[in-house]
Amino acid sequence: MSIRRNTAYNLVGGVIPILTALLSVPIYIHLIGEARYGVLAIAWMFLGYFGLFDLGLGRATSFRVASLRDATAQERADTFWAALAVNCAMGGVGAAALWGVAAWFFAHVLKVDEHLRPEIVASVPLLALSVPVATITGVLTGALQGRERFLKTNVVSVVSTFLFQGLPLLLAWKVGPNLVLILAAALLARGLAMGVLAWWCFHELVRGPRARLHKGEAPLLLKYGGWVTVTSIIGPWLLMMDRFAIGATLGAVAVAIYTVPLQLAKQVAVFPGALTGALFPSLSAASVETRQRYAVNAVYALSAMVSLPVLAGIFLIDPVMHLWIGRSIAKAGTPVGRILLIGFWSNAFALIPYTVLQSRGRPDLVTKITLAEIPFYFLILWLGLKAWGVEGVGVAVAVRLTADYLLLSWVAERAFPAWPTLLGNLALLLIGLWLASLFGFHDWRWWACGSALGLAMVGLNWATLPSELRRRVIDWLSRYGGGRVFRPVAAGADK
């Protein structure tokens, strides 16, 4: 399968749900009101947290299915049935746990108008039922990704996102703002997606071989998935500590000033997520030499994909925030947003050695590195907060994300692939940060500096791109960008 094509599928499948969710927010608030929308936001937060009862089996299933590419159909089917059985059981446990916690929180802790409380409590069973739907969907998606069926999984993701956002809004518009109906519609959307994925898994993996539970598969999946789960718990927790620290020290207004640009900067992860998601099955089944070649080419390709958008973000975050949320927060939040953009740029490259280690069956090394970073991160977070306030927190986060890249790269490959290209891009980004803060976006020099740095960045990435990747870009441009302008070059295998 084509890694380039699968990356494009993942990119589209990642961007469209983000845009859909952002566009639906004001409509939700208008139709159901701020109080119900706040409850709904807390409900999705609960669901996201209790989704950890997946135990990393979605990723583990993808790894096992991909590594069994040349094995028998029965061996792949055994992996699928073991993952599905364990996930059904853990999804049930997660549903029971969420039911208890959410019922207590919504009934006794949440501050809300009392006339809404019965409606909120009545919606809890539907929220609990969403846990096994989410965990089972993760295994089904992982199984199909292990077979490199990225078009199918992304089509389901996009369509189910439209239904997930649209069906509740339709009911709220036609019937009224009732949380029970809204959650029922959302659950129906996810259930339909799960059904389609299950049908495709049946045709891809289990049609023909016997349905059986092989006793050796579950321990393998749980061992791999357990480390993935620990990382999934620690990573978001570390990412939340910055806001807790700001809130405890500087107050709620400072949290808002920091959170808005953070939400924008985090979207940089769409690019590396699309690429590494497409790479993972191929890396899992590749030889050591092929895996190294894929990893090096991925760094160059990702540098070309993500560096220019981040530079554009450094310049455009100020006017975008002015238009989106107003002058006061934009003025205070723009400097930290620029710092965070550079941090998430560094973290984009950390996802490559992260994926390499997981494809080698060593997710434990990722978890151990993350655990080792915690005391040092707390120290620089405290120092940054005390010295520079919100901007100091941004610096601390950027340092930690950069350390992620350096440590993971060294452990995975004992090297830093394409480091001259990355250092060159980093220098241009830092110059861009300085110039963007020096001139306002109403100044012609702001536009001139941004354009000049953008051209320099394009030239740098093109000049350092390996000839293999450069030929593919020229080939793509010759086919889709005008034909005669570029000389057609025969493309090799899309890997």
C-alpha positions in Angstrom: 0.0 0.0 0.0 1.1 3.6 -0.5 2.3 5.4 2.6 1.9 8.7 0.7 -1.8 7.9 -0.1 -2.5 6.6 3.4 -1.0 9.8 4.9 -3.3 11.9 2.8 -6.3 9.8 3.9 -5.3 10.3 7.5 -4.7 14.0 7.1 -8.2 14.5 5.5 -9.7 12.2 8.1 -8.1 14.2 10.9 -8.8 17.8 9.7 -12.5 17.4 8.7 -13.6 16.2 12.2 -11.7 19.1 13.8 -13.3 21.6 11.6 -16.8 20.0 12.0 -16.4 20.1 15.8 -15.3 23.7 15.8 -18.2 24.8 13.6 -20.7 22.9 15.6 -19.9 24.6 18.9 -21.8 27.9 18.4 -24.8 26.0 17.0 -24.9 23.7 20.0 -24.7 26.7 22.4 -27.5 28.4 20.4 -29.8 25.3 20.4 -29.3 23.8 23.8 -27.9 26.7 25.9 -24.7 27.2 27.8 -25.7 25.1 30.8 -26.5 22.0 28.8 -23.5 22.5 26.6 -21.3 22.7 29.7 -22.8 19.4 30.9 -22.2 17.8 27.5 -18.5 19.0 27.5 -18.1 17.3 30.9 -19.8 14.1 29.6 -17.3 13.9 26.7 -14.5 14.5 29.1 -15.7 11.6 31.2 -16.0 9.4 28.1 -12.5 10.3 26.9 -11.0 9.4 30.3 -12.8 6.1 30.7 -11.9 5.3 27.2 -8.6 4.3 28.7 -10.3 1.0 29.5 -9.4 0.2 25.9 -6.0 -0.7 27.6 -4.1 0.2 24.4 -5.6 -2.8 22.6 -6.4 -0.7 19.5 -2.7 0.0 19.0 -1.7 -3.5 20.1 -4.1 -5.0 17.6 -2.7 -2.9 14.8 0.8 -3.9 15.7 0.0 -7.6 15.9 -2.0 -7.7 12.7 0.6 -5.8 10.8 3.4 -8.0 12.1 1.4 -11.1 11.0 1.2 -9.8 7.4 2.8 -12.9 6.1 1.3 -15.3 8.6 -1.8 -17.5 8.1 -5.3 -16.0 8.1 -6.1 -18.1 11.1 -3.3 -16.4 13.1 -4.6 -13.0 12.3 -8.1 -14.0 13.1 -6.9 -15.3 16.5 -5.4 -11.9 17.3 -8.6 -10.2 16.3 -10.9 -12.4 18.4 -8.6 -12.2 21.5 -8.5 -8.4 21.3 -12.3 -8.1 20.8 -13.1 -10.5 23.7 -10.7 -8.6 26.1 -12.0 -5.3 25.0 -15.7 -6.2 25.4 -15.0 -7.3 28.9 -13.0 -4.2 29.8 -15.5 -2.0 28.1 -18.2 -3.4 30.4 -16.0 -2.7 33.4 -15.4 0.8 32.2 -19.1 1.4 31.6 -19.9 0.3 35.2 -17.2 2.5 36.6 -18.3 5.6 34.5 -21.9 5.0 35.5 -21.1 5.2 39.2 -18.7 8.1 39.0 -20.8 10.2 36.6 -24.1 9.5 38.5 -22.5 10.7 41.7 -20.8 13.7 40.1 -23.9 14.9 38.2 -26.3 14.2 41.1 -24.2 15.7 44.0 -21.2 17.7 42.8 -22.1 19.6 39.6 -23.5 23.0 40.2 -26.5 23.4 37.9 -30.1 24.6 38.0 -32.1 22.0 39.9 -34.7 21.7 37.1 -32.0 20.3 34.8 -30.6 17.7 37.3 -33.1 14.9 36.6 -32.5 15.2 32.9 -28.7 15.1 33.4 -28.9 12.1 35.7 -31.2 10.2 33.3 -28.6 10.6 30.6 -25.9 8.8 32.5 -26.8 5.2 31.4 -26.4 6.3 27.8 -23.1 7.9 28.5 -21.9 4.6 30.2 -23.0 2.6 27.2 -20.8 4.7 25.1 -17.6 3.3 26.8 -17.8 -0.2 25.3 -18.8 1.3 21.9 -15.7 3.4 22.0 -13.3 0.7 23.1 -14.6 -1.9 20.6 -14.5 0.7 17.9 -10.8 1.3 18.8 -10.0 -2.5 18.3 -11.9 -2.6 15.0 -10.1 0.5 13.7 -6.7 -0.9 14.8 -7.4 -4.2 13.1 -8.2 -2.5 9.8 -5.2 -0.2 10.1 -3.0 -3.2 10.6 -4.2 -4.3 7.2 -3.5 -0.8 5.9 -7.2 -0.1 5.1 -6.8 3.6 5.9 -9.4 4.8 3.4 -12.1 2.7 5.0 -11.3 3.8 8.5 -11.1 7.5 7.6 -14.3 7.4 5.6 -16.0 5.9 8.7 -14.4 8.6 10.9 -15.5 11.5 8.7 -19.1 10.2 8.2 -19.5 9.2 11.8 -18.3 12.7 12.9 -20.9 14.4 10.7 -23.6 12.1 12.2 -22.2 12.5 15.8 -22.4 16.3 15.5 -25.5 16.5 13.2 -28.0 14.0 14.6 -28.0 15.5 18.1 -28.4 19.0 16.6 -31.2 17.9 14.4 -33.1 16.4 17.4 -32.4 19.5 19.5 -33.8 21.6 16.7 -36.9 19.5 16.0 -37.8 18.1 19.4 -36.0 20.4 22.0 -32.8 20.6 24.0 -33.1 17.3 25.9 -29.8 15.7 27.0 -31.2 12.2 26.9 -32.1 12.5 23.3 -28.9 14.3 22.4 -26.7 11.5 24.0 -29.0 8.8 22.4 -28.4 10.3 19.0 -24.7 10.6 19.6 -24.6 6.9 20.7 -26.5 5.9 17.6 -24.0 7.6 15.4 -21.1 5.8 17.1 -23.0 2.5 17.0 -23.5 2.8 13.3 -19.8 3.5 12.8 -18.9 0.4 14.9 -21.3 -1.7 12.9 -19.7 -0.7 9.6 -16.2 -1.3 10.9 -17.2 -4.7 12.2 -18.6 -5.7 8.8 -15.3 -4.7 7.1 -13.3 -6.6 9.8 -15.4 -9.7 9.1 -14.4 -9.5 5.4 -10.8 -8.6 6.0 -9.9 -10.9 8.9 -12.4 -13.4 10.2 -14.3 -14.7 7.2 -13.1 -18.2 6.6 -10.9 -19.0 9.7 -12.4 -20.5 12.7 -13.7 -18.2 15.5 -11.7 -19.2 18.6 -9.9 -17.7 21.6 -6.3 -18.6 21.4 -4.9 -18.6 25.0 -1.5 -17.2 23.9 -2.8 -14.0 22.2 -4.4 -12.1 25.0 -1.2 -11.9 27.2 0.8 -10.6 24.2 -1.8 -8.0 23.5 -2.2 -6.9 27.1 1.5 -6.7 27.6 1.9 -4.4 24.6 -1.3 -2.5 25.3 -0.5 -2.0 29.0 2.5 0.1 28.2 0.6 2.1 25.7 -2.1 2.7 28.3 0.4 4.0 30.8 1.8 6.4 28.3 -1.8 7.5 27.3 -2.5 8.3 31.0 0.8 10.1 31.8 1.0 12.1 28.5 -2.4 14.0 28.9 -1.8 14.4 32.6 1.5 16.1 31.9 -0.2 18.3 29.3 -2.8 19.3 31.9 -0.3 20.2 34.6 0.5 23.5 33.0 -3.1 24.8 33.3 -3.4 23.5 36.9 -0.2 25.4 37.8 -1.3 28.6 36.1 -4.7 28.4 37.7 -3.3 27.8 41.2 -0.7 30.6 40.8 -2.1 33.2 38.4 -5.8 32.6 38.4 -8.6 31.7 35.9 -8.1 34.6 33.6 -4.5 33.5 33.0 -5.7 30.0 32.3 -7.9 31.4 29.5 -5.1 33.5 28.1 -2.9 30.3 27.9 -5.6 27.8 26.8 -6.8 29.6 23.7 -3.4 29.7 21.9 -2.6 26.2 23.2 -5.7 24.8 21.5 -4.5 26.4 18.2 -0.9 25.2 18.6 -1.9 21.6 19.4 -3.4 21.3 15.9 0.2 20.9 14.5 -0.1 17.3 15.6 -2.5 16.6 12.7 0.4 16.4 10.3 2.7 14.0 12.1 -0.3 12.0 13.3 -1.4 11.4 9.7 2.1 10.4 8.6 3.0 8.1 11.5 -0.4 6.5 11.5 0.2 5.5 7.9 3.8 4.4 8.6 3.0 2.2 11.7 1.8 -1.0 9.9 4.6 -0.9 7.4 7.2 -0.3 10.1 5.8 -3.2 12.2 6.3 -5.6 9.3 9.6 -4.2 8.0 13.2 -5.3 8.4 15.6 -3.3 10.5 17.2 -1.7 7.4 13.9 -0.8 5.8 12.6 0.6 9.1 15.6 2.9 9.3 15.1 4.1 5.8 11.4 4.8 6.4 12.2 6.7 9.6 14.9 8.9 7.9 12.6 9.7 4.9 9.7 10.4 7.3 11.8 13.1 9.1 12.5 14.8 5.8 9.0 14.5 4.6 7.5 15.7 7.9 9.9 18.7 7.9 8.6 19.7 4.5 5.0 19.2 5.7 5.0 20.9 9.0 7.7 23.6 9.1 6.0 26.1 6.8 2.6 25.9 8.4 4.2 26.4 11.8 6.0 29.5 10.5 2.7 30.8 9.0 1.1 30.1 12.4 3.8 32.2 14.2 2.9 35.2 12.0 -0.8 34.7 11.7 -1.7 33.7 15.3 -2.0 37.4 16.3 -4.5 38.5 13.6 -6.4 35.1 13.9 -6.8 35.5 17.7 -7.8 39.2 17.3 -10.6 38.1 14.9 -11.6 35.0 16.9 -11.6 36.1 20.5 -10.9 39.8 20.7 -8.1 42.1 21.4 -7.5 41.6 25.2 -6.9 37.9 25.2 -5.1 38.0 21.8 -2.6 40.6 23.0 -1.7 38.5 26.1 -2.0 35.1 24.5 -0.1 35.7 21.2 3.5 35.5 22.7 2.9 32.2 24.5 1.1 30.9 21.4 4.2 31.5 19.3 6.4 29.7 21.8 4.0 26.7 22.0 4.0 26.5 18.2 7.7 25.9 18.2 7.3 23.3 21.0 4.7 21.4 19.1 6.9 21.6 15.9 9.6 19.8 17.9 7.1 17.3 19.2 6.0 16.5 15.7 9.3 14.9 15.0 9.2 13.0 18.3 6.3 11.0 17.0 8.6 9.3 14.4 10.9 7.6 17.0 7.8 7.1 19.2 6.2 5.1 16.3 9.5 3.3 15.5 9.8 2.1 19.1 6.1 0.9 19.1 6.6 -0.8 15.8 9.6 -2.7 17.3 7.4 -4.0 20.1 9.0 -1.7 22.7 6.3 0.7 23.9 7.8 0.2 27.4 10.8 2.4 26.4 8.4 5.3 25.5 6.7 5.0 28.9 10.0 4.9 30.8 11.3 8.0 29.0 8.1 9.9 29.9 8.3 8.8 33.5 11.9 10.0 33.7 11.0 13.4 32.4 8.4 14.2 35.1 10.6 15.6 37.9 12.7 17.7 35.5 9.5 19.0 33.8 8.0 20.0 37.2 11.2 21.9 38.0 11.3 23.9 34.8 7.6 24.5 34.9 7.9 26.0 38.4 11.0 28.1 37.4 9.3 29.3 34.2 6.1 30.2 36.0 7.9 32.1 38.7 10.2 33.9 36.2 8.0 34.8 33.3 4.4 33.9 34.1 2.3 32.4 31.3 5.1 32.8 28.8 7.4 30.9 31.1 5.0 28.0 31.2 5.0 28.0 27.4 8.8 27.8 27.5 8.7 24.9 29.9 6.3 23.0 27.7 8.4 23.7 24.6 11.5 22.4 26.4 9.8 19.2 27.5 8.4 18.6 24.0 11.9 19.1 22.5 13.4 16.8 25.1 10.8 14.2 24.1 12.2 14.3 20.5 15.8 14.2 21.6 15.4 11.3 24.1 13.1 9.2 21.9 15.4 9.6 18.8 18.5 8.6 20.8 16.9 5.6 22.3 15.3 4.5 19.0 18.1 5.0 16.5 21.2 6.3 18.5 21.1 9.2 16.0 19.2 12.3 15.0 18.2 11.9 11.4 18.3 15.0 9.2 19.5 17.2 12.0 21.0 19.9 9.7 17.6 20.4 8.1 15.8 20.5 11.4 18.3 23.0 12.9 18.0 25.2 9.8 14.2 25.2 10.1 14.4 25.8 13.9 16.6 28.8 13.2 14.1 30.2 10.7 11.3 29.7 13.2 13.1 31.5 16.0 13.9 34.4 13.7 10.2 34.4 12.7 9.2 34.5 16.3 11.4 37.6 16.9 10.3 39.4 13.8 6.6 38.7 14.2 6.8 40.1 17.7 8.8 43.1 16.5 6.3 44.3 13.9 2.5 44.3 14.0 0.4 42.7 11.3 -0.6 46.1 10.1 3.0 46.9 9.2 4.3 46.1 5.7 7.5 44.8 7.2 5.6 42.1 9.0 4.3 40.8 5.7 7.7 41.2 4.0 9.6 39.3 6.7 7.0 36.5 6.8 7.2 36.0 3.0 11.0 36.1 2.9 11.3 33.5 5.7 8.7 31.3 4.0 10.7 31.3 0.8 13.9 30.5 2.6 12.2 27.6 4.4 10.8 26.2 1.2 14.2 26.4 -0.4 15.9 24.8 2.6 13.5 21.8 2.7 13.6 21.3 -1.1 17.4 21.5 -1.2 17.8 18.9 1.7 15.0 16.6 0.6 16.4 13.2 -0.4 16.5 12.6 -4.2 14.0 9.7 -3.8 11.4 12.0 -2.2 12.2 14.9 -4.5 11.5 12.6 -7.6 8.2 11.7 -6.1 7.2 15.3 -5.5 8.1 16.2 -9.1 6.2 13.1 -10.4 3.2 14.2 -8.4 3.4 17.7 -9.7 3.7 16.5 -13.2 0.6 14.4 -12.9 -1.6 16.8 -10.9 0.0 20.2 -11.2 0.0 20.9 -14.9 1.6 18.1 -16.7 4.0 19.8 -19.1 5.6 22.1 -16.6 7.4 19.3 -14.8 9.2 16.4 -16.4 7.5 13.1 -15.6 9.6 10.8 -13.6 8.8 7.1 -13.0 7.9 6.6 -9.4 9.2 3.6 -7.5 7.4 1.7 -4.9 5.3 4.0 -2.7 7.2 3.3 0.5 
